[in-house]
Amino acid sequence: MNGQTTDLAALEADLMARVTAANDEASLEALRVEALGKQGSISALMKNLGAMSPDERKTFGGALNVLKDKVTEAIVTKKAGMAEAALDRQLQAEAVDVTLPPVKPRLGTIHPVSQVMEEMAAIFGEMGFSVEEGPDIETDFNNFTALNFPKNHPARELQDTFFLNARDEQGERKVLRTHTSPVQVRTMLKQKPPIRMICMGRTFRKDWDATHTPMFHQIEGLVIDETTSMADLKSVLTAALKAYFEVDDVKLRFRPHHFPFTEPSAEVDVGCDRSGGTLKIGTGDDWLEILGSGMVHPNVLRNCGIDPEKYQGYAFGMGIDRLAMLKYGMPDLRDLFANDTRWLKHYGFSPFLLPGLAQGVG
């Protein structure tokens, strides 16, 4: 019996030393199984109680239970200490210096119109187009006369155009530009061919409904050189629309039309699918009118000091607001200018996501 007591004392000393030496929960759990598991050292001694006399069983069994309780308590205490130390390390690693100024949340977003402008600048920039700018208030010459508008054209009437009391050098009343084409005129007047440019900005007309607003945004393109043709126009528009809508292919349909500043002129439809209540560009058998285009009229070239016998070119124009609606699923054009922060939060873009053809424009 004394030998058994000595063995228990030695076992207790060994187990307690190993509990103290354990440095992680995995080794502590392995020790618990080794000592208290079904095949553990203490459990094995418990199995020998049946072969002892009643007095020995009472004494030795009591000593085993005391040892079991001591080892269990030591393991639980050690594990709790490890958990507390781990929590302390985590809190220290995640400590926040409350004396630092707070990080202000970003409340603003890039407006969809501005986003589309950036996307278009990136797309056409990759194709060698420069970006030109011009004023919102224009002369009658730049807005109408240079672009081959006849004197009695309806666009010159008060019901369509915002006229100002201010007058230009020829005595004509100035206007809020009805399209961005005056930027093309300014570019042709100051720059000799070849010309390859786009212009974007605000334009103004007397319209107001779900698809028209008095102020809206346009993008127009112009190419002037000695050999360009309608085939070049089609290839540029196809590449630009594929990149903008981020589709593998687009179908374009050119329908004869009339614009004073181009001849021949064409409205361009893009292939789409309207089934299921959604609009998908680049697939399906439906068509959607999306832009106007054509070869620059010889009179426009003459008015801008360019010889139409030597140079020719093409031009195209699209509504930026409508492009935003088509790509991003906006049902009402007027929401673009409602200044509703909820709408802007939903449709706005992060200012840190700059569009580019490598990472995607949208």
Sequence and secondary structure as in RCSB ss.txt:
>XXXX:A:sequence
MNGQTTDLAALEADLMARVTAANDEASLEALRVEALGKQGSISALMKNLGAMSPDERKTFGGALNVLKDKVTEAI
VTKKAGMAEAALDRQLQAEAVDVTLPPVKPRLGTIHPVSQVMEEMAAIFGEMGFSVEEGPDIETDFNNFTALNFP
KNHPARELQDTFFLNARDEQGERKVLRTHTSPVQVRTMLKQKPPIRMICMGRTFRKDWDATHTPMFHQIEGLVID
ETTSMADLKSVLTAALKAYFEVDDVKLRFRPHHFPFTEPSAEVDVGCDRSGGTLKIGTGDDWLEILGSGMVHPNV
LRNCGIDPEKYQGYAFGMGIDRLAMLKYGMPDLRDLFANDTRWLKHYGFSPFLLPGLAQGVG
>XXXX:A:secstr
 HHHHHHHHHHHHHHHHHHHH  SHHHHHHHHHHHHSTTSHHHHHHGGGGGS HHHHHHHHHHHHHHHHHHHHHH
HHHHHHHHHHHHHHHHHHT   TTS         B HHHHHHHHHHHHHHHTT EEE   SEE HHHHTGGGT  
TT GGGSTTTS EEEEE TTS EEEE SSSHHHHHHHHHHS S EEEEEEEEEE S  BTTB SEEEEEEEEEEE
SS  HHHHHHHHHHHHHHHHT S   EEEEEEEETTEEEEEEEEEEEE GGG  EETSSSEEEEEEEEEEE HHH
HHHTT  TTT EEEEEEEEHHHHHHHHHT S GGGGGS  HHHHHHH B TT   BTTTB  
